[in-house]
């Protein structure tokens, strides 16, 4: 008898959303995630420091400071009291800038219930320690499930209901593999999934975190070259080779290259490198046009995560001996006084190498002198 080799259809499972989700951070992305979780049927508390900014969320269903034109669902509970936000929370989304993660976790530590999962939505590496955001949180909050929510997401579009996808990543224990629908990743995924927002599940938070941190730096590089007058070929090259840097660092730290080809890697990278809506690309564009850093964003003190990531990511790469030439170029321009045109010209004039890293070949560039002088002049 011939055996039927047709694979059976995969059976779907039902995961239980978390009853109450506490969102710590009431900026644009925190507000958007609060709206998504509320639309998904969860009770939602939204914590922020500014009472004046939070008030209209309760009275007018608007965050007038960060998403003024986006109607929010009724029932989001805004508060400036972190203990109140965390009271009874069954899951926590930490949505503050990476530099604030440690301080907010320290403030939250006395109020988070034991075993409550925490998902980091900040993207970066802590400069002083070289720790990823999940590791920073664990130092302050102690043992519990830690994960990441990341992907190609502009907050306003997600909050307005534009079809959007992201990745929720937590380590999978043996128990999680036996019953994946009960895992923190699965439960959080259904806690933010709506008719327009689709969450995918991953068991590789390291790969997801590295993707989120490195893409910010590559987006600045793309912005710089776009601002200098170059177009699609240049940006495609930077995105592709930036992805290779992302893969190499993730793999060196125990993540998977496959993860970096997903939403939180190439997806987020391509979005951030293709639109001035990204603050990272916008900063790069302004610098590429010749503006001084203190003149960018009309002189406003705008936080650009990739600016700090350029240091912390390359410091981490040095520790694990991973070459990241594009990120190093951005670091040199932003933090070491390098001339933008000369730095990128030297990048293009570097020795010719094999594209797959397994092809260990390095050739002298036949036009390196012309690239350094001619290309630098064009960028200037």
Buried (B, 14 or more C-beta within 10 A) or exposed (E): EEEEEEEEEEEEEEBEBBEBBBBBBBBBBBBBBBBBBBBBEBBBBBBBEEEEBBEBBBEEBBBEBBBEEBEBBEEBBBBBEBEBBBBEBBBBBBBBBBBBBBEBBEBBBEBBEEEBBBBBBBBBBBBEEBBBBBBBBBEBBEEBBBBBBBBBBBBBBBBBBEEBBBBBBBBBEEEBEEEBBEBBBBBBBBBBBBEBBBBBBBBBBBBBBBBBBBBBBBBBBBBBBBBBEBEEEBBEBBBEBBBBBBBBBBBBBEBBBEBBBBBBBBBBBBBBBBEBEBBBBBBBBBBBBEBEEEEBBEEEEEEBBBBBBBBBBBBBBEEEEBEBEBBBBBBBBBEEEBBBBBBBBBBBBEEEBEEEEEEEEEEEBEEBEEBBEEBBEEBE
